[in-house]
Each structure stands twice: as structure tokens, then as C-alpha cells.
Amino acid sequence: MQTSGVYDNRELSWLKFNKRVLEEAQDENVPLFERLRFVSIFSSNLDEFFMVRVGSLYDQNLVEPKKQENKTNMTASEQLTYIAFRVRELLYVKDFAYSQINDCLKEYAELVKPSDLKSDDALFLRLYFEREVMPLLSPGIIDKNHPFPFVKNRTVYAAALLKHKNDEKKKTVLGLMNAQSDIDFPRVILLPGEKLRYVLVEDAILHFTNMMFPSFTVESRCLFRVTRNADIDANEALYDHDMDFRNVMEELCRKRKKLMPVRAEFSYDASAALVKQLLQHLELSEDFSFMQSCPLDMSFMSDIEDRLSDRPELFYSPVSPQSSVMVNPYESMFTQLSQRDILLSYPYNKFKNFLRLLEEAAEDPYVSSIKITLYRVARNSEIVSALIRAAENGKQVMALVELRARFDEENNIGWSKKMEEAGVKIIYGLDCLKVHSKLLLITRRQGSSIKYFTQIGTGNYNEKTSKLYTDLTLMTSDKTIGADASTVFNALSLGATVESSTNLLVAPKCLKSRIVEMIDNEITYGNDGYIGLKMNSLTDKDIIDKLIEASCKGVKIELIIRGICCLISGIPGYTENISVISIVGRFLEHSRIYIFGKDDRRRVYISSADFMTRNTERRVEVAVPIKDSKIADRVVEIFNTMLCDNVKARIQCSDGIYRRKEPREGEAPLEVHRLFYEQAYKEAQQAEKLYKKPSKSLFAKLRSKFK
């Protein structure tokens, strides 16, 4: 089957997603400071994109320059060319958006350039610089006796072309100094006066460059920032089977900080001569140098945000996770799960509703073991604290800590050591396979029998991100699901993958094939077939081709894909029965939902897996069927409601461009993040009426009876 034109390149599709993030910065209906935050998110997203995706393309171009990716047949070199062009376009948009936001923010907080300061303000900044900043700087020149220093990743530097005042030949040399050190001096310099005005420390350093090089005349100056390749591979050179994997990862994290540059960013005032010299030293082509008027690092925003807390109009209206109507706060979680399954939806429900299960397990004398997979955890993790407490209480606790969770490696290494010291059995996962599943298994003795309590989620065990990401988690005492979870943990303990499972879909061997089977099953129903999928990304070509086949047979396919989507919908004869929307708004859409069929043959799953080849073939992932019909109805309702969003949803059109979905005539605006929070508050009120705190004596009787 010829399918040219139905695929999009993975990297270019990701840039389309980041463009949608940038659109939130341009949306005048978004509060002003939140718009600034979206500029920052766009920038940090782009940092990671260059460190990981562009970094890997650089590597591929060196090793396999003729290799083509499997959807649009582009080589690494061709992809790099398109990326550089597209990023340059997006940076113009970012600078314009930032300028507009900054102009509007002047009423509340004004970022001032040192050159614009007058009289007393100029004197204040000079004195501040001389006393608080200048003594901490280490300027240097670059010549035959002073080699070009190592430039740290994502750190702002000041550079200058200099001429020695006493040199008759007036030969230029390059001057350099680190202009960003959160340890030594703050990023934000507050100016005196009632109005909140501030100068960024790197702007002050650049302004006073002549003071740092007193023997030289400054010909030109600029700020610059380098992004380095961060695509480390734990399975390559450093992997030694006689060496503890944690030590390998510690070494790789140190190595990553010194990998080659893949991008250089310059302030708009950089001269061509200065840029040329810096690029030569960095061994970077001009194609991957980018000029911008926006600050090169947006992390200063947190300092300003704290000082604007009395300006609620600048921010989203405050919301907080609510109690779930499915959870009785006065009854043991084991009691409740023995009676019914429980579904939680973050950030709308409290993470504490799940944490209670783990905390009870840590203290319950009838719990014998706790097993969990940890991919990303919070810096101050209550999850880890509960696991440590359980181990100290004599439970058998096993934690699979994924040390290869990108950019969380060092955090995970630290937690693995602390848990190990407390008696938790730590394993690191499998050779060549990341363990990305979100799986918890608690084994508890109830009377004369052993009972499993299992939790499967779409997102990490992370209290912080649970307030920012939309995720689903299922808690159940279903025997067959517990047995499958036990099989998963037994396999992981032996360094193996699951060969077969009854209920759970477990990658890499028992997920993709089952997904393809369910798509094939819908194909047999033709026009009566239905597939609904929600996830972060869709890149797996085998699954994409199977969806195209289903579309050609008349199956209705609705996709909610937040980020990368390598399938282009709405192309006559191929994907005309497929629709794709992306929702970008206040919260990061992170839950994965699979729906196959309708009515009596409907099958609903939630999962940790996107349909990316890395997830389906190179990771341990878990999808769980929703057996409770009411909970399945709720998951489908969530999915269908998202399809109706007409405020934050963008529709992918047949040209591959995403266009904002607008309310139809007479249709009320529907923003799902706002709607779901409104529902969560109503359900919390219902829970408050439904569940009454029992007297101490009654509570003791109930607890005793259950035991």
C-alpha cells in the first residue's frame, strides 16, 4: 500500500508541538505572568530537544550519514538542516511574544537594561556591581598562552573582542567570563524605589565589561550560551559487567557535562566578528548559532514571581487537588480496595489518596512485601520515605530504580543509596531496556489467604508533578491483575522480561502484539469499528500503518496526541477516518488511554506507554484493563470530554498543520482543565457529605473486625 504523504518526521512534529506551547504565550486570554511562563517552558523544552534529539542526530551524522529514518526517509543531515531553519523561525516568534509580554508587565515589574538607567539608578548599579559582583568574577583572555576554557552547558557567559591599549599593532583578543553563578551572586538585581524594577546580573556584567579588562579597549561584546549534547548511552563503552551499574551511571553523568556543543545562542548585540571567533573555538557551524533579544536563560522568573504574589490577576486562579469521592478518608485503604477498585485523576485528586495506601502498607503488620518501579521521584519524596519506613519495620521492600531516567539520573542514584542503607532491596532494571512502568504490588495476609493489592498508573510517583501533569492511577485487589504484576516483578528480579500475561499488557513482548490484535479485531467490524487513543506521542510505524489500514476499512479512529504525531490525519483514501487533536494548556497532558470497540465489546486500558518504538520495543511498560464498568465509563467520559475541548484543543489538518479549534456558533466554550477541576470540587463536596468521621470506639471496632 502506497502511503506517501501520511507520515510526519518525528523531530519536525515535535517542533510543531513546541510551537503550540509558544501559542499559549501569545494568547491574551492567558494571565500575563503565565504567558511569560510559557515562554520559559518553550525555551526549556528546546534546550532538552537540542541536548537529546539534535545531539543524537549529530552522532548519527558522524557514524551513519546515509541512514534514513523510516517514515519520511530523511537523513540526519537533512533533518538537522530543517531543524535549524524551523528553530530560527520559532525564535523570532518567541522574541516577539516575549517583547509584548514584557511591555505589558512593566506596570508590575520592569526589566531594565543598564544602558537605560539614569543618574541615581546608574550609580546604584555601578556601586552594587563593584561591591557584590566584580570581586566574584574571573575574567580571562584567549591567546596562545591562555587556551579557550571549558564552557559549561546552559550557562550564560559574557564575551568581548578586546584590543590592548598599549599594543601598537592593535591586535584583537577574545575576553571571556562566566556571567551566571547562582551560588556566588543572584541573577536579579533589584533597583531602589517603590516600583519593582530589576536588572539581570549578566546584563550588568556585560555593561561593565570595560572594568573587568582595564588594560584593553572593548571593541564589541555579547552574552552567549552553549547547549551540549546530553545523549549518553549506558549500554556502550562504560558498561562493564564487573562494575556496579550505579557507578557506571555516576561516571556517565560526569561525562555528559563535557560532551560536544550542539547549539550556541547569542544576545542580539553580538557582532559578526565576535560570533565567528566563538563558533570557531566551540567547533560549531553558523547554522546552529542563534541570535535572540529574549534573555538567554529564563530561570530568573521564580525570583520575580515571588514578588508578584499580591497580584492575582497575573496568574491562573489558584486551585488545589481535591479528595476523591471514591476514597473514604476514615476507612482503611485495604478495606476499601477489598470491596471495589479505585481510580484517581491527577491533578484534580489528591496524591495523598494514593500515598495513604503505601503509608498503611508500611505500618500494617499483615503486609509482608512491597514492590515498586521508580522512574522519576520528587526531590523530597514521601514515596521513598514510606518505602524506607516499611523496610525499617521489617517488610520485604524491593524498589526497581531506573537510573537511566534522563536528567533524573543523579536524583535517582541518591535515592537508591538512601533506600539501600535502610534495608530496601534495590535493583536497576534490565540491560538495554529502561523500566518505564508505574507499578506497585503489595502482598498482604488476610486471614488464611494471601491477597494482592496492585496500583498501575500513567505517571510517575512524584508529588510535585502530580499537581502539574494530568495522569490516571488505578488501585485494585483483582487477583489476576495482582498475579500478572507479581510475574512482572519476578521477571525483573531475574533480569528477564515477561513472556506472557493474562490481563496486563507488558512491553516489550506482550503489549505491541496485543495492540495490533485489537486493531485487527476492530478492522473486522469495518464501519462499526472504533479506536480511541490518548497519549503523549505516536511514532511507532508498525502501529501507525495498522491504524492507516483500519482507517481504510472504515474504522473510526479518534486520537488525542499532545506532542509528536508522525501520522497525518484526514488524507483521502488513507487517513480520512482518523482525527487528531492536541491539547496544550494549564496542565501537561500525560495520561495514556486506549479504547477499542464500543458497547458490549468495549475494552478500556490506562497505560504508562506511548506508542513510540522506544516504549513498545525498548522499555518495560504496563497497561491495565479497566474491569469495573463504572470506572471504564469514567475513563471514556474523560476521553470524550477532551474531544469536545474548543478552547485549548488544536486540530491536526491534512496538511500537517495544527489549527486552534474554535467554538461553533452558539456553542459554549469548553476548556477541559477548568471543567475537570470544577467537577473535582463538586465531588469533594459530595465526599464530605458521604463520609462522616466515626467515633474512636467505632473506628477501633471496624479496624479490629477487618483484621
N, C-alpha and C positions, 0 to 999 in steps of 0.2 A: 504493500500500500504506500503510495507516494504521499508524504506528509510535509513537504517543504512549506515553510511559512507558518507552521503551527507551533514552532519552538522559539523560545527566547533564550538568550545567553544568560547564564547564571549571574555573572558579575554585573552585567548591564541591567538585569532585572533588579538586583539589589540596589543599584544606584537610583532606580525608579522609586523603590521603597523609601530611600533616604530623602528623595525629593518630596514625597508625601509628608515626611516629618517636617521638612522645611516649610511646607504649605501651612502647617499649624502655626508657625512663627509669623506668617503673613495674614492670618485670619484675625480680623478686627473683633470678632466675637469672643476670642480667647483673651482672658485678662492679660494685661501688659507684661507683667513680670513672667507669667507663664509662657508668653511668646518668646521672651528672652531665653527662657529655659529650653525651649525647642531649638533655638539656635545652638545652644550648648550641646544638646543631645545630638543634633545633626553633626556637629564637629567631632564629638567623641565617637560617634558611630563611624565617621570617616577615618578617624585615627585607627580604629580596630580593623577596618576594611583594608587599609594600606599595610598594617603590620602583618595581617594574616593572609588575606586573599591576594593582594598585589605582591606581597613577599613570596608566596608560593609560585606565582606566575613568573617572577624574576628567576627563581630557582629552576623552574621548568624550562624557561627560555635558554638557560645555560646548558642544561643537561639534555633536553629533548626538544630542540627548537622547531622540529617539524610535526610534533604531536598535535593532533586536533581534538578539541573537546567534542563530545558525542551528540550534540544537539544542533549546533549551528556551524560546526566544522571550522571554528576559528582556532588559529594557533595562539600560543601565549603572547607572541609579539603583536599579533593583530588585536588581541584583547587589551593589551597594555596601551596601544595607540588609541583605541576607542575610549578606554577609561580616562586617560589623560585629557582628551577632548571634552568628555562629558563632565568630568570634575571641574574643569575650568569654567564651564557654563554655570554649574551649580554654585560655585564660589562667588560669581558675580551676583547671583540672586541672593546668596547669604549676606554678602556685604550690603546690598541694598536694603534687605529686610532688617539687618542689624541697625543700619543708619536710621531708618524710620522709627524703630523701637526706641533707640537711644534718644532721638529728638523728643519723643513723647514722654520719656522717663525723666527728662530734665526737670520737670516740675517737682519730682520726688527725690531724685538722686542724679547728680550730674557728673559724668566722667569728663574730666578736663585735661586737655593737653598742656604740658608745661610751658610750651611756647605761647599759649594764650593767657597765661597768668600775668597780672599787673601788680606793680608796687608791693604792698604788704604780703600778698599771696606768693609772689615770686620770691621775696626774701625768706618767707617761712619755708618754702620748699627747698631753697638753697641751704639754709641752716639745717633743716632736717636731713638732707642728703649728706652734708658734711659730717654730721654727728652720728647718724644712725645707720647709714648705708655705706658710705665711702670706705670706712675702716674695714668693712667685711668683704670688699671686692678684691679680686685678684686678677688685674688686667695683665695681658701679655701680648707680645708681638710675635709675628710669624716670619722667620727668616732662616738662613742656613744654620744658625746656632740655636734657633727656637722652633722646633718642629710643630706642626699642627696638632693640637691636643685632641684627646677623645671628646667628642660631643655627645652628651647624654641624650637618650631617647626622650622626645616630647618635652624638652626643657628649652625655655626661651634664652637666647644669647644676644648680646649686643656686639656688632662688628663694625669696624671702621677702616677706611683707607686713610693711611697716615703718611705725612712727609716730615722728615726730621728737620727741625728749624735750622740746624747748623750744617746741614748737608747741602753743599753747593749743587750736587747733581739732582737734588730734589727727587730722589728715587722713592717710590711709594712702597710701604709695607702694610701688612694686614694686622690690625689690632683686634683682640677678642677678649670677651669676659662673660662669665655666667651672669645673667640678669634675673634669675629666678631661683630663690632659695627660701623655701617656706620655713626652714629651720633657723636661718640667720636673720631674715628680715621679712616682714609681711608684704603680700602683694599690693595691698591697698593702703595708700597714704591719705588720711582724712585731712581736709583743709579746714582751717578755723572758720567759725561763723555758725549761725543758726541753721542755715540750709545745708543739706547733706551734699557735699561736693568732695570729689576724691580724684587722686592721680594714681595710675598704676606704677608700681615701682620700676618696671622695665622701661616705661616711658621717661621716668626721671633719670634713670641711669643713662639712657640714650641721649637725653638732653644735656647732661653734664659730662659727656664723653671727653671733652677737651680737658677737664680737670683730672681725668684718670691718666691722660697721656700728656703731661705738661711739656715734654721735650718735642712734641710733634704738633703739626698743624693738621686738623681734621679736614680731609677733602670731601668725604661722604660717609654716611653712617646708616645703619639699619638694624632692625631686630630680625632674628631668624630662628627657626625651629626645625629640627630634624625628626623624621619618623623612621624608625629602624625595623627591619624585618624581624618578626617575632615567631616565625613558623618553625618551631623546634619540633624534632621528631624523636620521641623517646625510644623508638624501636630501631634506631640506626646506630651510629658508631659507638655511642657511650653505653649501649645496652650490654652489660656483662652479667651472665647468669650467676657468677660467683659474687656479685655485688648487690647489696640491698637496693631495691628499686627506689626507695625513698632517697637514698644517697645519689642515685642517678639523676633523679628529678631536681634535687638541690643544685647539682652541678649544671644541669641544663638551664635552670632559671638564671644562674650566674652567666652562663654563656649567652643567653638570649639578649641580655643587656648590651652585648657588644657586636651583635650581628650588623650586617651592612645596611647603610641608609637606603630607603626606597622613595623618600619624598623630602623635599625641602620647602618650607614656607617662609616668605619674606614679607616684611611690612612694606606698604605701598611706596615709601620714600626711598627704597633701595635703588642705587644706581646700577646701570648695566655692568659697569666695570667691577663693582663690589660683588654682585651676584655671580659673575663669571669666575672670579677668584675663589669664592666659597664653593661653588659647584665643582671646580677642579680639585680642590682639597677633599671634598666629600665623594668624589668619583661618581657624580650624578649627572645625568643628561638634563638639558634645559627643559625637555618635555615634562619632567617631573619636578619642576620648580614652579611654585605658585605664589603670586603676589596677592595680598589682601589688605583691606583697610580695617577689617574687624580685628580685635585682639587675637593674637595667635593662640592664646590659651584662655578659655572661658571659666576656669575654676575659681576665679575671684568672686564669682556671683554669690557664693554662700555668705561671704562677709557682708555684702550689700543686703542680701535677703534678710539677715538677722536684724538689720537696722530699719527695715521697712515693715516690720511685723505689725505696726499700728495702722497700716494702710491696706485694709482688707480688699479694697476694690482692685488691687494689683494682682490678686491671687484667686485661684479657684476657691469656691466656698468650701470651708472645712467639712470633711466627712471622716467617719471612723468606722472600722469594721464592727459589725453587729452580731449579737447572739443569734445562732441558728434556731429556727423553730423545730428542727429535727433533734436538737440536743437538750435534754433535761439537765440543767446545771446542778441539780440536787440528787442525781442518781448516778451510780457507778457507770462508767462507760462500758465496762464488761457486761453489766446487766442489760443496758440498752442495746448493745450490739448482739447480744444473745437473742434478742427479740426482733430486731429489724436492722437493715442496712442504713447507713447514714451517708449523705452526700453533702459536702461543703463546697462553697463557691467563694474564692478569694477575688478581690479584696473585700468583698461585701460581707462575708462572715469572718468572725474572729479566728485567727490562727490558734488561739488558746483552746478552741473547741477540739482541735486535733491534739494539741500538746497535752491536754488532760489525759488522753489515752496513754501516752508514753510515761507521764509522771505517775499515773496509777500503777502502771506495769513495774516501774522502778521500786515501788514500795510494797506491792501486793505479794504476800508470802506464797501465793499459789502460782505465781508466774515463775516458770523455770528458765525460759530463754527469750532473748530479744535479738532479732537480726534485722539489719537495715543497710540500705545502699545510700551513700552520701556523695553527691556530686558537687553542689555548692551549698555552703552553710554560712550563716551570719558571722560577723566578727566576734560578737558576744552571743554565742549560740546557746539558747535554752535547750535545744535538742541535744547537743553534746553534753550539757550539764546533766540532763536526765539520764543519758546513757552511762555517764561516769558514776552517777549515784546508784544506778541499778547494779553496775559491776561491784561497787563497794558494798552493796547489800547482798552480795553472793549470787546474783543472777549470772547465767551464761550470756554474755553480750558479745555479739560479733558485728563489726562495722566494716563494710567494704568502703574504703575511702578512695575515691577516684583522684589520684594525684595528677592526672593529665587534664583536669578541668581547666581549660585555657584561661589564664590570668588569675585563677584562684589556686594555682599550684602551691604557692608559698603558704597561704592560709590553711589549705588542707594538710600540708606537711606538718605545720604547727599543731593542728588539732589532733592529727594521728598520733603524734608523740605524747600529747597530754592524755589521750584516752588509753594509750598503751600503758602508760605509767599507772593508771587507775585500775588496770586489770581487764580492759576491753581487748578482745581478740581482734587484731587489725589485719585485714587482707587488702591488697592493692588492685585486684582485678585480674584481667587476662592479657596475655601477650597479644599485641596488635589490636586489641578490642577495648574501647572505652566502655565503662559501665555507666550508662546514662539513665537507667531506670530509676523510678521513685517508688521504692518497695520497702515495706515494713512487715515483719512477721513476728507476732507474739505468741508463744506457746504457754498455755495455762492449764493447770489441772483443775477440773471441776467435778467434784465427787470422785467417782471411779473412772472417769474418762478424761482424755486429753483433748483440749479444744484449741483451734487456731483462731487468732484474730489478725486480720490482714488489712493493710492500708495500701492503696495504689493511687498515685497522684500524677498529675500532668506537669507539676512544677516542683522546684527544689524545696528542701527542708530549710527554709530561710525566712526568719521572721520579718526581716526588712523588706525583701522583695514581695512577700505575701501581701503587702499594703500597696504595691505598685503594679504588680502583674495580675492579670486575670487567669486563674487556674481553678481546676476542679480536683477534689480528692474524695475517694470512696473508701469507707471503712465497713468491713463486713466480717461475719463469723461463718460464712459459707465454707463448708468442709472441702469441696472440690477446689475452690479458689485457694484456700489455705494449703491444700496438698500440692497444688501447682507451684505456689510460692516457695514451699519447702523444697521442691525439686530444683527450683532456680537457685536457692541458696546453697543446696548441697553441691550442685554443679560448680558454682563459683568457688566454693571451698576447695574443690578438687582441680581448679584451673581449667574447667571444661565449660562448654555451652550446652544448653538444653536441646536435646534431640527431638522431643515431642512433648506436648502438653494438652490437657483436656479442655480447659477453659481459657487460660491466659494465652495471648499471642505474645511470643517471646522471640525477639530478634537475637542473633542473626538468622536462625534456622527455621523458626516457626511463626514468623509474622508476615513477611512479604508474600510467601506462597499462599497463606490463608487469605490475605487481602485480595490477591489475584483470583483465588477461587470464588470469593464473594462477589467480585466484579463480574466474573464469568456467570455466576448464578443470576445476577440482575440482567445480564445480556439475554438470557433465555426468556425473560419476560418482555423484552422489546420495549414498546411504548409505555408499558405498565411498570417498567423497572425504575428504580430510584437510588441515587447515591448522594449523600451529603457528607462533606468532609470539611473540617476546620482545623487549621494548623498554622505554623509559622511559615513553612517553606515547602515547596513542591518542586523537586529536581530529578527524582528517580525516573529515568527514561522508560524503564520497563512498565512502571505503573502508569506513567503519562500515556504511553502507547496503548495500554489496556483501557484507559479512560476514553481515549480517542475512538477505539474500537466500539466501546459501549455507546458513545455518542452517535456513531454511525448506525448503530442498531436501534436508535430511538430512545435510549435510556436518558432520563432527565438527571442531570448532574449539577449540583449546586456546591460551589467551592468558596469557602471563606479563608483566604490566604493572606496573612498580614504582610509578609515580606516577599521573599523570592518566589516567583511563579514562572517556571520555564515552559508552561503550556499557555498558548494564546487562545482565548475563547472566541466563540461567535463566527468562526470561519465556515462559510457554507460548504457542506459536503464532508466536513471533518469534525469541527467542534461546535456546530450550530446548536447543539443541545446542552452545551456546557456554559455556565455563567460563573464569573469570578468577581468577588468583591474583596476589598481590603479595608479594614477599619483601623484608623490611626487617630488616637485621641488622648484623653487624660491618662488612661492606664494602658500598659503594654499588653496587647492580646497575646496570651501564651498558652491557653488551654487547647488540647487536641481532642477532637470529637470525630468518631467515624459512625456513619449511619448507612445501613444497607437495607433496602426494602422498606415497605410501609405496611401498616395494619398488622395482621397476624404473623407475617414473616419478617417483621422489622427486627433488626439486630443493631444494638447501640453499644459502642465502646468509648471509653476515655483512655488516653494513652500518653506516654512520655515521648512518643516518636513522631517526628515529622516524616513526610515521605521524601526524604533525601537519601541518596545512596549510602551516605555515611551512617545514617540511622538504621536503614533496613538491612545493610550488609556488614557494617564495620563497628557496630555497637551492640551492647546488650540493652534492649528496650523491652518494655512490658505494656501491653494493652489489656484492659479488663472488660469483660462484658457486663453490662448493667442488667442484672436479672430482675430486680424489683421493678414492676411495671410502672409504678408511680414515679420512681426516680428516673426511669428511662423517659417517661413523659416529660419530666422536668428538664432533662438534658436536651431533648428535642425542642422543647419550648425555648430554651436559651438559644439554641441554634437558629430556630425560625425567627425569633425576635431580632437577632443580629442581621438577618437577611432584610429586615424591614427598616434598619437604620437609614435615615435620609439626611443626617447631619454630618457624621464623621466617616461615612462609607464612601469609598471610591469604586467605580465600576471599571473593570478592565474591558476595553473595547477591542474590536477585531484588528485594529492597527497596533495593539500592544500598549497603547497609551491609557493611563488611568484618569478618569474624569469624575469629578465630585458628583455624587448622587444628590439630586435636589428633590424636595417635596413636590409631589404633583399638586395640581390645582385643587384646593380645598382640603388637602392632606395636612394634618398637623405634624410639626417637626418631631422626630423621634431620635433621641440620642441614647444609645443603649447603656452607656456607662452611667448616665444620670438616672435613667429609668430603673436599672438594676439596683442602684443604691436606694432609690425611693422604695422599691419593693423590700429591700433588706430592712429598712427602718420599720416598715409596717409589720413585717414578720417578727421582728424583735419585740414589738408591742404585743403581738399575739402570744409569743413565747412567755412574756412576762405575766400575762393573764393565765396562760395554760399551766405554767409550772409554779407551784407555791412551795416555799421553803418549809419542809416538815419540821416538827419539833425534834429536839435532840433524841428523846427516847424512841420516837417512831423511826427516825433515821437509823438508830442503832439496831432496832429490830429488823428493819429491812436489810441492812448490811449483813446481819447475822444469818438471816434466812437465806440470803443469796449464797453465802459461804457454805 
